[in-house]
Amino acid sequence: MQTCNSAEVNHATSAVISATARMSSQTLCAMMSDGNVSIDKLQRLHMHLRHVIQSALDLSAELNLQTDVSVAALFASLDDLTETMVHNLPFVENWLYLKFLPILSYMDDEIVTQLSQMNFTCGAFHVIVKVLSREASLITDSQQKLIFTHLIYSYLSRTDTAGCFSNITKNNEWLQRNFGIFSKYASLSQLQMLNSHFTKDTESISSGRVHCDF
């Protein structure tokens, strides 16, 4: 009779997730060759990837074994964001659906902070905020706070990006493009640290009552 042990289950689970990561990278490459991809298709692909990962972990859990698998490390999402590709806006959008959102539940603040330190232009950063705001229903409150603190606020606080004001003249537009739905986590003092023209009169915008056309 074959001997079963938790180490073998961990190995098998890791193999499934690693294969899924490779598939997502190849899909990302193929999509860039195909040109524009619809949001509906991106959303479907994201759900498929997330389902495979969760199913592998759930199967291990059903066997009452303690799975020691680092999903985020196996997916190595940041490896796909090369110096060239971080400036490619369609690629950044596709990457979010195929390499970021499917494993967001398994990311810690260190990985998200590393993302904020990458060489994104403000334009690429605005794509990130737009996509994550669009898919807010898939992101838990704790994950949203993680994104606000370690990605959005961290990125905007950098000296080389300094608030991302280019081609923006109004406070509500600045708030919408740079924070999206995550503005509800920003205090007035934080906003004024990034934008000295932001006043208490516009604080109500950060409460989430602003209309964001995503």
Secondary structure in CASP SS format (residue, H / E / C, confidence):
PFRMAT SS
TARGET T0000
AUTHOR 0000-0000-0000
METHOD secondary structure of the structure
MODEL  1
M C 1.00
Q C 1.00
T C 1.00
C C 1.00
N C 1.00
S H 1.00
A H 1.00
E H 1.00
V H 1.00
N H 1.00
H H 1.00
A H 1.00
T H 1.00
S H 1.00
A H 1.00
V H 1.00
I H 1.00
S H 1.00
A H 1.00
T H 1.00
A H 1.00
R H 1.00
M H 1.00
S H 1.00
S H 1.00
Q H 1.00
T H 1.00
L H 1.00
C H 1.00
A H 1.00
M H 1.00
M H 1.00
S H 1.00
D H 1.00
G C 1.00
N C 1.00
V C 1.00
S C 1.00
I H 1.00
D H 1.00
K H 1.00
L H 1.00
Q H 1.00
R H 1.00
L H 1.00
H H 1.00
M H 1.00
H H 1.00
L H 1.00
R H 1.00
H H 1.00
V H 1.00
I H 1.00
Q H 1.00
S H 1.00
A H 1.00
L H 1.00
D H 1.00
L H 1.00
S H 1.00
A H 1.00
E H 1.00
L C 1.00
N C 1.00
L C 1.00
Q C 1.00
T C 1.00
D C 1.00
V C 1.00
S C 1.00
V H 1.00
A H 1.00
A H 1.00
L H 1.00
F H 1.00
A C 1.00
S H 1.00
L H 1.00
D H 1.00
D H 1.00
L C 1.00
T C 1.00
E C 1.00
T C 1.00
M H 1.00
V H 1.00
H H 1.00
N C 1.00
L H 1.00
P H 1.00
F H 1.00
V H 1.00
E H 1.00
N H 1.00
W H 1.00
L H 1.00
Y H 1.00
L H 1.00
K H 1.00
F H 1.00
L H 1.00
P H 1.00
I H 1.00
L H 1.00
S H 1.00
Y H 1.00
M C 1.00
D C 1.00
D H 1.00
E H 1.00
I H 1.00
V H 1.00
T H 1.00
Q H 1.00
L H 1.00
S H 1.00
Q C 1.00
M C 1.00
N C 1.00
F C 1.00
T C 1.00
C H 1.00
G H 1.00
A H 1.00
F H 1.00
H H 1.00
V H 1.00
I H 1.00
V H 1.00
K H 1.00
V H 1.00
L H 1.00
S H 1.00
R H 1.00
E C 1.00
A H 1.00
S H 1.00
L H 1.00
I C 1.00
T C 1.00
D H 1.00
S H 1.00
Q H 1.00
Q H 1.00
K H 1.00
L H 1.00
I H 1.00
F H 1.00
T H 1.00
H H 1.00
L H 1.00
I H 1.00
Y H 1.00
S H 1.00
Y H 1.00
L H 1.00
S C 1.00
R C 1.00
T C 1.00
D C 1.00
T C 1.00
A C 1.00
G C 1.00
C C 1.00
F C 1.00
S C 1.00
N C 1.00
I C 1.00
T C 1.00
K C 1.00
N H 1.00
N H 1.00
E H 1.00
W H 1.00
L H 1.00
Q H 1.00
R H 1.00
N H 1.00
F H 1.00
G H 1.00
I H 1.00
F H 1.00
S H 1.00
K H 1.00
Y H 1.00
A C 1.00
S C 1.00
L H 1.00
S H 1.00
Q H 1.00
L H 1.00
Q H 1.00
M H 1.00
L H 1.00
N C 1.00
S C 1.00
H C 1.00
F C 1.00
T C 1.00
K H 1.00
D H 1.00
T H 1.00
E H 1.00
S H 1.00
I H 1.00
S H 1.00
S H 1.00
G C 1.00
R C 1.00
V C 1.00
H C 1.00
C C 1.00
D C 1.00
F C 1.00
END
